[in-house]
Every structure is written in structure tokens, then in C-alpha cells.
């Protein structure tokens, strides 16, 4: 399969490439494999959304065939002394680090905190212990990361919980913390080749290998989280991935208002539903990578374009902003499932019903919720729209600039 541009050093490579070629040509819908090399090759071919680790597929099938839409879980912030160290959740960490309990108790005395998810039984399902550092030396070559830095010290998602977006939610908590506290770098250490799920996920959200850790046993993965990111050669989507939550916003980038009925808005953005104000404890919100389905016939939506999600009927206001990854039009429900499989919160019946007509499929990265919804009356009064918002519609760069100045003045966008 040399035409794919993939390496083919031996027979195993050729078999891997043939399998991926079958996925590329739609001879099969979705590939399940624990082989990380295949996952890497799938990313090069743009097939990541159709190549699953086994636990990801299990969770996808649960969501797809559930009679009730499955809500993605919340993350709460706790001090370490509030977490039961005797939980079996920590056993694998003890196996890899014999002094883990001693380290944990010391970190607890220091007042350190963690982002935590509990499963349906109240047991630990995912955890990220974090701390702030100042210009730490992190590599064996004595290279430091300048300024205030957020270190993700212990990051674990229980094996049976994988595929539920928990790792993504922990990262989202870290990004929000760094943004709120004006921290410009985030890093995590991993044992080479031992934490493949974590490494792959981090790379999807802009982390890159920075060097060998000072203990010479781990690798350092760094995320640049600049307050004011630099100009560079990145295309709009890549820019958002590398510098999330920042995004490019020049005149060449299209901007769209996307109307969503309340019931679907609640599925996509449950974290801003009014009733969640009754939940005790802080929440990091839900997944970053999402999918949206509709019957709009608008063409020309491209990767990196900006989506402003408008809740119609009851609220009649723009609530959220996302960056397009993929936009296509399909009427085959099986092909729609192929594309949205890793991120859908729609059931099989939802998708099948939608596909009775040609369906717009948009994969996007949720970048922000506006702290104050942008009402329809304001949009009309300021010339952003000239009538009812019933389908996806483009708006001008000038109109988008008005919105950001009025409702997100502290947001940093790359508008050159």
C-alpha cells in the first residue's frame, strides 16, 4: 500500500496497511485494535475517528444503543485528604511506585488538590493530582520551563472507565485552571511506551515531547498555554489544537451561527443546563471533541471555521463557540456512525431517523461557553442577523468582532 504514504518495512507493516486500506475504502466500518502503531498510522490517514481501542468501542456501543441518552460525567475538585487512599483505584500506582503512599501523604499535608470523577457507586473512576511550579527544571539536560507552570502529577483513568471521555475531561479541567490563573505551560511525565492511551490523548490536545525527565526514566510532554499566543504557520484548526482555548479569527475564516433546538442543545452542552446549578461541587464541564448533526444545506464549512451555537425556541441566544474539525453531508446512517463513533451522544435510532434526509455532519472542538448568553434581540439590534435564525447562516467578520468585544472582551483570538 505504498500509495498511502505509510511505512512498509516488513510483512506486519503490510498487513497493518491493508487493514487500514479496507477502512479507508469503507470495506469495514470501524476497526478495533490495541496496536498503537495502527492508531498512529490511522491518524496520518485522517482515520482516527474510525479506529478504536477496545474500551472506547465498548463505551461507544453503550451510548449508541442506549434507550436513554447517556450523559457524560462531571469532574469535581477535592483536596487529597478528602480522598480515600485505601481505595483499590491506587493499586496500580503502588505497583509502579513503591513509595506512592508516602508521597501521597506528603502531598496531602502540603494541601495539594486533585480533579476526580466517581462512578455510579461513588468509587474513584479517574483522578488527576496537580500542582503549580515556578520555572521548574524538568529535563535531564537541566532545561527549565519558564514562568508559572502547571504540573499534572498523577493522571489515571480506571481501565474499565476508558472510552467515557474522562481523560479528556481531566485535561479540560487543567486547561480551565491554567486559563483562569494565567498559567502559560502545562506538563506531564510518562514512562516511554507504557502509557499509550494517555500519550495519544495528550498529543490530540497539543502536548509534545519536550525531553527526557530529570529522573531519566520518564518523558516530559509539554503543552504551551500562552495568554497571548504567537503568530505562526499553523492552519486555523491546528492553531486551536496547539493553543486551546485560543483560536484564529481573521477575515479569511468563516463564521456561522448554528441554531439548535433545546433538547439537542441539552445533549451537546449539558454542563450549561440550568438544573446543573443544583449540583454540589465544581464541574469541569463535558467533552471538548463533539459531533453535531442537522439538516442544513449550507456548503463550504471548512476545518478551522468558527461555529456560534444558538439555542432556539426557549432561550433564543448564542451560548457557545466551537471550531470545526470536519464537515460533510451524508444520508447513509452507517457512514454517519463511522464518522461520529468516538464522540457521539446520539443513539442509533436518533442517527437513523436523521439520515432519512441528507444530514450535515460536523465534528468540532468546543472552545468556550459565553459567560452571558447573546440574545436574539441584541443580534438584531446590532445588525448581526436580519431575521429569524432557522438554519445555519454565515455572519461577517465585523459582526463576529462585535460579538466578541461585547460578550467576551477578555478572550484572546488570533485575528491578524
N, C-alpha and C positions, 0 to 999 in steps of 0.2 A: 504494500500500500504506500509506495513512495510518493504518490500524488497527494497524500495527506500532509506531507511535510513532517512526518514523525520518524523518530529514530527506529532502525530495524537492524540491530546488531546481531541478533540470534533468532532461533525459532520461536522462543517465548514472545519476543517483541512482535514477530509477525502475527502470532495468534492474537495477541492483545489488539493489534492494529485492525485485524479482520473483524474482531468483535465490535470495536468502535465504529468501523465502517458500516456494519449492519445497523447500528443505532443511527448513524448519520443518514443512512438511506431509508430509514423507517421500516426496516425489516423486523424490528422489535421496538417496543415502546420505551421500556426503562431497563437499565442494567443494574443489577445488584452485585456489588463486589467489595471486598475488603482490601483489594490490591491498590495501594497508594499510587503506584506508577500509572495505572489505568486512570485514576482520578486526575492525575497531573496532565495526562495526555487529553483527557476529556475537556479540561479547562482550556487547553490550547486550541481545541476544535470548537469551542463555544457550546459544549455539550454538558456542562456541569450540572445543569438543572435536570438532566435525564440519567445521570449516573449517581446512584445512591450507595451509601454504606447501609448495611443490613438494618440497623436500628432506625435509620432515617426512613427506610421503606416501611417498616412496621408502623411507625407513627403516622406516616402519610396515609397508609391504608385505613388506620383507625379514624383519621379525620375525614377521609373521603367517603367512607361507608357508615359514618355515624348518622343516626336519625336526628340527632340534635347537634347543631354546630359546636365544635369543641373550642372553648375559649383558651387562648394562650395564657400562661400563668404570670402572676406578679412576682416581683423581686422586692424583698424588704431589707432594710439596713439594720444590723444589730451589732452591739458590742460583743466581743468574743466571750466575755463571761456569761452572756445570755444563751450561749450555745453549749449543748451537752457534749463535752469532749469524749465521753464514753460511747458515743454513737458508733455503730459499725461502719458508718459512712467514712470514717477516718482510717479504717484498717489498711487500705491500700497505700495510704500516705505513710503509715508507720512502717510498712514493709519496705518502702523505698528510702525511708529516712528514720533510722533507729531512734534518733533524739527528737522526733516530732513532738511528742507530748511535752517535753521540756521546753522546746522552742515555743509551742503554742501557749503555755502558761506564762512564759516571759512576755510574749506579745500581748496577752490579755492584761497583764499587770501594767503594761505601757499604755493601755486604753485603746488598743487598736480595734478596728471595726471590720465588718465583712458584709457583703451583699449575699443574701441567702434566699433560696427557694425551698419550700417544704412541699412534699407530695400530699396526696389526698388523706393520708393517715397522720399528717403532721410531722413526718420524718424528713430528715435532710435529703434533698434531691440534687442540689447544686450549691456551690459556695465559692466566693472569691474574697480572700483576705487582701487588704490593700494598705498602703502607707505612702505618705509623702516623703520625698527626699530632696536635698538641695545639692545640685551639681555632683551626683554620685559618680565615682569611678566604677565602671561596670565591666570592663573587658580585661583580659589577661595582659593586654598591651598597655594598660593604665590609661585607657581612653575614657573620658567622662562625658556625661550628658549635661549640658549647661542649664542652669536655672532651676526652677521648681519642677520636680519630676514626680509622676505617679507610678509607683511600682505595684504590679499585681503579683502578690507574693505566693499565694496558694490559690490555684484555679482548678476546680474539679466539678464535673458533671457526672453523677452516678451513671454507670453503664446502662442500666435499664431505663434511664430517662433520656437517653440521646435521641435526637430527632424531634424534640419538642421545642426547639429554639432557645433552650435555657442558656447555652453558652453565648448565643447572640444577645440575649437579654442582659447577661452579666457584663458583656462588653458595652452595651448601650448604657448601663449604669455608670461604667467607668468614663465613657465619653461625656456624659452629662455632668459628672462630678468635675472632670477636667475643665469643661467649658465654664461651669459656674464659678470655679475657683481660679480661672485664668492660668491653668497649668498647660504648658506647651509640649510636653513629651510624656508618653506612657510606655512602660516597657514590662516585659515578662521574660522569664528564663524557662528553657525547656531542654530536656535531655534529647540529644540528636536521635531521630528515628524512633523515639519511644512514645511520643505524644502526637501521633499523626492527625487525630481529629482536631486537636487544639491548634496545631501549627497551620493546617489547611484553613481553618476558620479565621484565624488571625490574619493570614495573608489576604483573605477575601475582604478584610476591612482595613487594609492599608499598612499592616505591620510588615517589616522587612528585617532580614537577618543583619544585625549590627556588628556582631563579632562573637568571639569566644568569651564566656563569662569568666570572672576572676577566679572561680574555683576550678577552671579548666575541665569541668565535667558537663556544663550546660552551654547552650547557645543563648545569646541575647537577641530578642526580637523587639524592635522599636517602632512606635507609632508617633509620627510628627503631628502634633495637635495645636498648630500655631493659632495665636489670637488673630494675627493678620498674615495669612499665608502668602507666600511669594508668587510672582508671576513665573510660569514655567511652560514647558512644551506639552503638558498633559491635555488631552482632549477633555471635554466637559465631564463625561462620566468618570473617567479615570481620576480627574481632579477631585470629584466628590468622594471617591473611594479613598484616595490618599489623604485628603484633608477634611474629611467628615467632621463636623456638620457644615463646613463651608462648601459653597458651590459657585460655579462660574455663571455669570449673568450678563453677558454682553449682548449687543444688538443682533448678533448672528444666531443666538439661541432662542428657540421658540418658547412661548409661554402660553399655557392653556388653563382655562377654568373647566373643572371636571365635576358636573353635578352628580350627586349620589343620594338616592332615597335613604331615609333614616335607618331602615332595617339593615341595609348594606353598609352604611356608614358605621353602624354599631359593630358589624362584623370586622370591618377593616381597622377601626380605631376605637376599640373598646375602652382603652385607657382614658379617653376623654368623655366617656359617657357620664352623665350627671350622677348616677347612683354610686359611682366609684368613690365619690367623696365620703361615703359612709365607711369605707374600708379603713381599718386601723393600720397604721404603719405606712411608710413611704413606698412608692412604687416606681420602678424604672420604666414602666410602660411595656409595650409589647414589641414584636419583631421589627427590625429595620427593613429586611428584604420581603416585599409583599407582592401580591398579584391583584389586579383589578380587571373585571370583565364587564363589558357593556355592549350596547348595540349601535354605538355612534358610527357614522360612516365617514368620519373625517380621516383624511390621509395625510401623510407627511410628518407624523410624530417620530422623532429620532432619539437615539441614545443621548443623554445629557440634557434633553429638553426639560422644562420645568412644569410641574403639574400643581395647580392650586385646587384642592378638593373642597367642593361647595356642598354643604348639607342642605338639601332642598326641603320643601314642604313645611316642616315644623320650625327649624332654626333659620333657614334662608340666610346662610352666612358661610364664608370661606373659613375653614378651621385648620387646614394642614397643608404642608408643602412636601412634594416628593420629586425625585429626579429619575427620569426614565432610563431603564436598562434596555428593555426590548419592547417593541410594539409591532403587532402583527394582526391579521384578520383571518379567522378560521370558521368553518362550520362543521368540522368533524370533532365530536366531543372527545374522542380518544386522543387526537392530536393536541387538543387543548389541555387535557390531563397530562400529556407528556411534558408540556412546557411549564405548567404551574405546579407540578407534583411536589416540589420541595417546599413550596411556600403557600399553597392554597389553604384557605379556611372554608372554602365552599365544599359542599358534599357532592357526591357523584350525581345525584338527582338534580341538584342546582345546575351543575355544568351541562348535563344532558338537556335540560329544559332550555338553558340559554342558547345552546347550539342548534335549536330548531330554526334559528335565524343566524345569519352571518354575525360572528361575535368578534368584537375588538378585544384583544388580549394584551394587557400592558403589565410588564414586570417593572417594578420601581423600587427605589430606596427611599423610605420615609426619612425625611431630613429634619422636619420640625413641625410642631403644633404651635399655632399663634396663641399667645397668652390671652388675647382678646379676639373672639371671632369677628370677621369682617362682614358687616351686614349688607344685605342687598341694597338697602336704601343708600348706603354710602357709595356703593359701586355705581349706582345710577347717578347720584348727585355729582360724582367726580368723573363721569364720562368713561368709566371702565367698561361698562356694558350699556346697551341701548334698549334692552327689552328683557323678556323672561329668559332665564337660564334653563333651557330644557335639554340641551345636548352639549357635548364638549365643544368649546369655542376658543379660538385663539384671541389673545389680547396683545396690545402693543407693548413695546419695551418701556415706553413712557408711562403707560398705565401701571405696569408692574412696579416701576420705580416709585410711583405714588403710593402704592400699597405698602411697600417695604419701608418707606420713610415714615408713614403714618402708624403702621402696626408692628413693625419690627426694626425700630431705629438702631438697636444695638447689634443687629445681625451683621456679620461680615460676609459680603459676597464679592466675588472677583468679577468686577464689571468693566474691565478695560476692553 
